[in-house]
Amino acid sequence: MGDAIRIEDEGAVRRLVLCRPDEFNTITPQLRDELDAALDGADRDPAVRVVLLSAEGRAFCAGFGLDWSTLGQARGDGVEGGGERVWDSVADVQMIGRFGNAFAKLHEISKPTVAAVQGWCIAGGTDMVLNADVIVAGESARFGYPPARVWGVPEAPWVWVARLGLERAKRYLFTGDELTATEAAAAGMILECVPDADLHERSTALAQRMALLPLNQLQMMKWMLNDVARHQYQPDTSRLLGFLFDGVARHTQRGSTSWPGPSRSAGATPCASAMPRSATTGSAPARSGQRGSTRSQRLPYRSWNTATLP
């Protein structure tokens, strides 16, 4: 048991629950480490046949927490002699790679992984969940990568192409627009969209249905299908390019001037006014923890919506 992820066993299904609902399950180093260890543990445990990832609260995951993720950049960590903040591309790749490689284990472990998504799953939240083998979403779910507009790139670009196809992946990453759960299901990004009230039951039933198969049969199927993805999409190369370009995007002239900076002390709740707005509905949830979304005097785009596209 950890502070960021709760582990529950339901027969041969191991449920991993993101359990920081008041912080919208934003990504932190602790969440990364707990997810990494939990997936390794599930893969090693012969009693576990399927992993089910879910979350408490109104958002599945609102992305990277701005409180801790911008603090080091503000201090200029790693700059010898305390000089001006500079970018070390290798250190940046290693740092963000620890997150991306942990998320990739949803795809890489030998056992099927199912994700049950409600509410916002944006920016770093998609870096995580799109690695799952199967995604079931409630009607409230929203998927997207708003930082694509100025301040980042997905850490695993291949999953966008694999799920949406090249043209649709370009459509959403060239705009930073989000998809509703209904749109995501229609586009093939997720398996299905269900009423929010049915999400727990439907996702659990699917995981339990998979767990009826012998473990070695499930593992052979996953290894076989993942090998096709490996040859078609080269996930390792795609992730490395994503790690590198994510850092580049944060250190271009436009990215640097748009950098939100630590607008609050470490541990504070992310800003409420900067959640991305839907290009189709105009709706916005209350708050965001996603990287690059905070409202700040240094951020020229006052919120992530189509009216403020660069």
Backbone torsions as a table, in degrees:
resi	resn	phi	psi	omega
1	MET	NA	138.0	177.9
2	GLY	-131.2	179.0	179.9
3	ASP	-81.5	-23.6	-177.7
4	ALA	-101.1	-29.3	-177.6
5	ILE	-134.4	129.1	175.4
6	ARG	-101.7	137.8	-177.7
7	ILE	-109.5	128.1	179.2
8	GLU	-133.5	136.1	175.7
9	ASP	-103.9	130.0	177.6
10	GLU	-125.8	83.8	-172.8
11	GLY	67.5	-127.0	-179.6
12	ALA	-88.1	4.6	178.4
13	VAL	-102.3	126.0	174.6
14	ARG	-101.8	119.6	179.7
15	ARG	-96.2	127.7	173.9
16	LEU	-109.1	118.7	-173.2
17	VAL	-112.5	118.6	171.7
18	LEU	-69.2	120.7	-166.1
19	CYS	-125.8	41.2	172.5
20	ARG	-121.9	63.6	-173.0
21	PRO	-63.0	-32.3	-179.5
22	ASP	-67.0	-23.7	176.5
23	GLU	-102.1	14.0	179.6
24	PHE	56.5	29.9	175.9
25	ASN	53.4	37.9	178.7
26	THR	-63.6	155.4	-175.2
27	ILE	-80.4	129.3	177.3
28	THR	-132.5	164.3	173.8
29	PRO	-56.1	-34.8	178.9
30	GLN	-66.2	-43.9	177.2
31	LEU	-60.4	-44.7	177.9
32	ARG	-54.8	-49.6	-175.8
33	ASP	-68.3	-38.1	179.6
34	GLU	-69.8	-39.2	177.6
35	LEU	-64.9	-44.5	179.6
36	ASP	-57.6	-48.4	-178.7
37	ALA	-68.4	-38.4	-178.6
38	ALA	-66.3	-39.2	178.9
39	LEU	-69.7	-40.1	175.3
40	ASP	-61.5	-43.0	-179.7
41	GLY	-64.4	-40.9	178.4
42	ALA	-65.3	-37.4	-179.0
43	ASP	-68.4	-32.9	-179.1
44	ARG	-81.0	-23.0	-173.1
45	ASP	-80.5	115.3	-178.2
46	PRO	-67.5	-15.9	179.0
47	ALA	-80.9	-13.2	-178.6
48	VAL	-97.3	128.8	177.2
49	ARG	-111.8	-27.5	-177.2
50	VAL	-140.1	143.2	175.4
51	VAL	-109.6	130.4	179.2
52	LEU	-118.1	116.8	-179.6
53	LEU	-100.1	125.6	179.3
54	SER	-140.8	-178.9	-175.9
55	ALA	-148.4	150.6	174.4
56	GLU	-91.9	151.6	171.7
57	GLY	97.0	-171.3	-174.6
58	ARG	-80.4	-16.5	-179.5
59	ALA	-128.0	136.8	174.2
60	PHE	-66.3	-53.5	175.6
61	CYS	-164.1	119.9	-177.4
62	ALA	-90.9	21.0	174.7
63	GLY	95.5	-164.8	-179.6
64	PHE	-71.1	138.9	176.9
65	GLY	-71.0	126.1	-178.5
66	LEU	-72.2	-25.4	-174.8
67	ASP	-60.4	-48.5	-177.6
68	TRP	-90.6	-31.4	-169.6
69	SER	-75.3	-21.8	177.5
70	THR	-98.6	-9.3	-174.1
71	LEU	-65.7	-45.2	179.8
72	GLY	-63.7	-37.8	179.0
73	GLN	-65.8	-36.2	179.4
74	ALA	-67.5	-37.3	-177.4
75	ARG	-78.0	-17.1	-174.4
76	GLY	73.5	38.7	-179.5
77	ASP	-54.5	137.3	176.6
78	GLY	88.7	0.0	179.1
79	VAL	-89.3	117.5	-177.8
80	GLU	-64.9	138.1	176.6
81	GLY	73.2	8.9	177.8
82	GLY	67.1	31.5	179.9
83	GLY	-76.5	-163.2	-179.6
84	GLU	-67.2	154.0	-179.8
85	ARG	-63.6	125.9	177.8
86	VAL	-126.4	166.5	-177.9
87	TRP	-107.9	122.1	172.0
88	ASP	-100.4	105.0	-172.3
89	SER	-63.2	-36.4	-179.5
90	VAL	-68.4	-45.8	178.1
91	ALA	-61.9	-37.1	179.7
92	ASP	-66.0	-44.5	178.2
93	VAL	-61.4	-41.8	179.3
94	GLN	-65.6	-39.4	-179.5
95	MET	-65.8	-55.4	-176.3
96	ILE	-70.7	-26.9	177.8
97	GLY	-63.5	-30.2	177.4
98	ARG	-63.2	-36.1	177.0
99	PHE	-73.3	-51.0	-177.1
100	GLY	-60.5	-38.5	179.9
101	ASN	-71.6	-31.7	174.3
102	ALA	-66.4	-45.5	179.2
103	PHE	-62.2	-36.1	-176.8
104	ALA	-64.0	-19.7	179.8
105	LYS	-65.4	-21.8	173.0
106	LEU	-59.5	-33.4	176.8
107	HIS	-86.1	-34.7	-167.2
108	GLU	-90.2	-26.6	-179.5
109	ILE	-63.1	160.3	-170.7
110	SER	-77.9	-7.5	-175.5
111	LYS	-109.0	149.2	-179.9
112	PRO	-60.0	143.4	176.7
113	THR	-122.5	131.5	178.8
114	VAL	-119.5	137.5	176.7
115	ALA	-117.4	136.3	175.6
116	ALA	-112.9	115.4	-169.0
117	VAL	-117.4	132.6	172.0
118	GLN	-130.9	151.9	175.8
119	GLY	65.1	-154.3	-175.6
120	TRP	-71.2	130.7	170.0
121	CYS	-134.6	87.9	-169.3
122	ILE	-130.7	160.6	177.6
123	ALA	50.7	-121.0	-179.0
124	GLY	-58.3	-23.7	175.6
125	GLY	-62.3	-36.0	176.3
126	THR	-75.0	-32.5	174.4
127	ASP	-54.3	-35.6	179.6
128	MET	-79.8	-61.7	-163.4
129	VAL	-73.0	-28.5	-178.4
130	LEU	-68.5	-8.6	173.4
131	ASN	-80.8	-15.1	-179.7
132	ALA	-64.4	151.9	179.9
133	ASP	-67.4	-40.9	-177.0
134	VAL	-138.6	136.3	179.2
135	ILE	-122.6	126.4	172.0
136	VAL	-114.1	133.3	-175.5
137	ALA	-127.7	145.7	171.3
138	GLY	-77.9	163.2	-176.7
139	GLU	-60.9	-23.1	-179.3
140	SER	-78.7	-10.2	-172.8
141	ALA	-68.0	144.1	173.9
142	ARG	-134.0	134.0	-178.9
143	PHE	-120.4	141.7	177.0
144	GLY	174.5	170.6	179.4
145	TYR	-132.4	73.7	-179.3
146	PRO	-56.3	-33.0	179.8
147	PRO	-63.0	-12.2	176.1
148	ALA	-58.8	-19.4	-177.0
149	ARG	-73.6	-26.3	-179.1
150	VAL	-160.9	-20.9	-162.7
151	TRP	-134.2	27.8	178.1
152	GLY	166.9	169.0	172.9
153	VAL	-135.4	157.7	177.7
154	PRO	-60.3	144.7	-179.3
155	GLU	-75.5	-19.0	178.0
156	ALA	-135.6	76.8	-176.1
157	PRO	-56.7	-28.9	-175.5
158	TRP	-61.3	-31.5	-177.5
159	VAL	-69.0	-30.1	176.3
160	TRP	-65.8	-43.6	180.0
161	VAL	-69.7	-41.8	-179.0
162	ALA	-62.7	-36.8	-175.5
163	ARG	-87.7	-37.8	-173.4
164	LEU	-104.4	-17.3	-168.2
165	GLY	86.1	158.3	-173.2
166	LEU	-62.2	-44.9	-174.7
167	GLU	-67.6	-45.3	179.3
168	ARG	-67.9	-36.1	176.7
169	ALA	-60.0	-42.5	177.2
170	LYS	-64.2	-40.2	-178.2
171	ARG	-58.1	-43.3	-175.8
172	TYR	-84.3	-29.6	178.8
173	LEU	-85.7	-18.4	172.9
174	PHE	-79.7	-11.2	-177.5
175	THR	-122.4	-26.0	-173.6
176	GLY	75.3	8.1	178.6
177	ASP	-68.3	156.0	176.9
178	GLU	-102.5	165.0	176.1
179	LEU	-112.3	139.5	168.7
180	THR	-72.0	166.3	178.2
181	ALA	-62.1	-38.1	178.0
182	THR	-62.8	-44.0	178.7
183	GLU	-66.3	-39.4	-179.4
184	ALA	-63.9	-40.2	178.3
185	ALA	-66.7	-42.6	-179.7
186	ALA	-64.4	-33.2	-178.4
187	ALA	-84.6	-8.3	-179.2
188	GLY	87.5	9.3	179.0
189	MET	-70.9	-33.2	178.3
190	ILE	-130.0	166.2	-179.0
191	LEU	-70.4	-49.2	-177.4
192	GLU	-160.6	158.1	174.3
193	CYS	-111.7	130.0	-177.6
194	VAL	-129.0	161.4	174.1
195	PRO	-57.2	143.6	-178.7
196	ASP	-54.2	-37.7	-177.9
197	ALA	-66.4	-20.3	-177.7
198	ASP	-101.2	-2.8	-172.3
199	LEU	-60.1	-48.6	-178.3
200	HIS	-60.6	-48.0	-177.6
201	GLU	-64.1	-44.3	-176.1
202	ARG	-68.8	-43.7	-179.3
203	SER	-68.5	-39.2	178.1
204	THR	-65.2	-43.1	179.2
205	ALA	-61.0	-40.7	179.5
206	LEU	-65.4	-44.4	179.1
207	ALA	-63.6	-41.6	178.6
208	GLN	-66.5	-34.7	177.3
209	ARG	-63.7	-44.4	177.4
210	MET	-61.6	-39.3	-175.2
211	ALA	-69.8	-6.5	175.1
212	LEU	-72.7	-22.5	179.9
213	LEU	-75.8	153.7	174.0
214	PRO	-60.7	146.0	-177.2
215	LEU	-58.8	-44.3	-177.0
216	ASN	-66.0	-29.2	176.7
217	GLN	-67.8	-43.7	177.5
218	LEU	-61.9	-42.3	-178.3
219	GLN	-66.1	-42.1	178.9
220	MET	-63.8	-40.1	178.5
221	MET	-62.5	-44.3	-178.1
222	LYS	-67.6	-44.8	178.0
223	TRP	-58.7	-41.8	-177.7
224	MET	-65.6	-46.4	-178.3
225	LEU	-70.8	-38.2	177.9
226	ASN	-65.2	-29.2	177.9
227	ASP	-66.4	-35.8	175.1
228	VAL	-62.3	-46.0	178.6
229	ALA	-62.6	-36.8	-179.9
230	ARG	-62.5	-42.5	-179.6
231	HIS	-74.6	-34.7	-175.6
232	GLN	-80.5	-38.5	-171.3
233	TYR	-116.4	-10.9	-178.5
234	GLN	46.9	66.0	-175.0
235	PRO	-54.6	-39.7	-177.7
236	ASP	-62.6	-44.7	179.6
237	THR	-67.2	-39.9	179.8
238	SER	-62.6	-42.9	179.3
239	ARG	-64.6	-44.1	-179.3
240	LEU	-59.2	-43.5	178.5
241	LEU	-65.5	-38.8	176.8
242	GLY	-63.3	-44.0	178.7
243	PHE	-59.0	-45.9	-176.6
244	LEU	-67.2	-49.9	-176.5
245	PHE	-69.3	-26.1	175.5
246	ASP	-61.9	-42.2	176.6
247	GLY	-68.3	-40.3	178.2
248	VAL	-58.5	-44.9	-177.5
249	ALA	-61.7	-32.8	178.6
250	ARG	-79.2	-7.6	-176.1
251	HIS	-127.2	11.7	167.9
252	THR	-71.9	169.5	179.9
253	GLN	-60.2	-44.3	179.9
254	ARG	-68.9	-41.1	179.4
255	GLY	-64.5	-38.8	-179.6
256	SER	-68.0	-41.4	-179.9
257	THR	-72.5	-20.8	177.8
258	SER	-93.2	-2.8	-176.9
259	TRP	-60.2	125.0	-173.0
260	PRO	-70.3	-28.1	-179.4
261	GLY	70.7	166.5	-178.4
262	PRO	-79.7	86.5	-175.2
263	SER	-76.9	1.5	177.5
264	ARG	-151.2	165.4	-179.0
265	SER	-71.2	158.2	179.8
266	ALA	-56.8	136.0	178.4
267	GLY	93.9	-8.0	-179.4
268	ALA	-75.7	159.5	179.0
269	THR	-77.0	138.5	-179.4
270	PRO	-59.0	160.1	-174.7
271	CYS	-64.2	142.6	-174.2
272	ALA	-81.3	-26.4	-165.9
273	SER	-90.4	0.5	-169.8
274	ALA	-111.7	15.3	176.0
275	MET	-60.4	143.3	178.8
276	PRO	-63.9	143.1	177.8
277	ARG	-99.9	143.0	-177.8
278	SER	-69.0	137.0	177.3
279	ALA	-70.0	-17.1	-176.7
280	THR	-106.7	-33.5	-174.7
281	THR	-110.0	-22.7	-177.3
282	GLY	73.8	6.0	-177.9
283	SER	-81.2	155.0	178.2
284	ALA	-145.9	135.0	174.2
285	PRO	-74.2	179.9	-169.3
286	ALA	-71.6	-44.7	-171.3
287	ARG	-145.0	166.1	178.9
288	SER	-137.8	145.9	169.9
289	GLY	-115.8	11.9	-172.6
290	GLN	-75.8	143.0	-179.1
291	ARG	-61.0	132.1	175.0
292	GLY	85.9	9.0	-174.0
293	SER	-110.9	-2.6	-173.9
294	THR	-73.4	147.3	174.0
295	ARG	-80.3	130.3	-175.8
296	SER	-153.0	155.9	175.9
297	GLN	-63.2	-23.7	-177.3
298	ARG	-91.2	-5.9	-176.7
299	LEU	-101.9	112.9	-174.2
300	PRO	-70.2	-23.7	-178.3
301	TYR	-97.3	110.0	-165.3
302	ARG	-67.5	-25.5	171.8
303	SER	-160.5	160.9	-176.9
304	TRP	-83.1	84.6	172.0
305	ASN	-141.0	169.4	-172.1
306	THR	-65.6	-22.9	178.7
307	ALA	-71.6	-19.3	-175.6
308	THR	-116.0	21.6	176.5
309	LEU	-61.0	144.2	178.2
310	PRO	-65.0	NA	NA
